[in-house]
């Protein structure tokens, strides 16, 4: 399974990288903030063809297609190009999300960041790795000087969250929105950032980062504070000691 997943995301990543910064057209979906490029489609085809050839009985849920056998015991969650707007505007912060779920819970995950030649992989109970080197999350214990990441679609609730975060960090914290759950999730898992919150309920965004974060030692939950699973609202990935206060802040802003 490990070899299959890593080889698959690398193949998709190589294709994406050849298209990066090239002249291309893109169009929007239902929302103007959702765009699709040629790279999204090509990556989707590479991944879904590989899965259907190797695991024909498995289901597939991808951002770029209708669900296929979504009620199967094993379902693959795919975001073939996470961070499409970054990609289309020449910003090298994008990735490929691939996760296998069994009965709604992630069991294996791979994320490829083509622009930096990094591939992250995790499976339940076996740790998380970047290019075969085991990774561990930040051990930040207080909010002063903490560095977090948020999704760009947090909405008006984020204004309230900023105020709470400023109180927690005593005005010394940092926040970025880089528009890619793939990049955000593995940066927290790899100790490059201290926490991440995303407010959506899209499996292809969160299944892979949730498992990689958990296997790297992060505290990982949905916005209700329980372990993330298919269809849950929101994802929190953080240094363990920051999670309790972060969860309370998120619930005050997004669930009230």
Secondary structure, 3 states (H helix, E strand, C coil): CHHHHHHHHHHHHHHHHHHCCCCCCEEECCCCCCEEEHHHHHHHHHHHHHHHHHCCCCEEEECCCCCECCCCCEEEEEEEEECHHHHHCCCCCCEEEEEEEECCEEEEEEEEEHHHCEEEEEECCCCEEECCEECCCCCCCCCCCCEEEECCCCCCHHHHHHHHHHHHHCCCCEEECCCCHHHHHHHHHCCCCCEEEECCCCHHHHHHHHHHHHHCCCEEECCCCCCCCCCCCCEEEECHHHHHHHHHHHHHHHCC
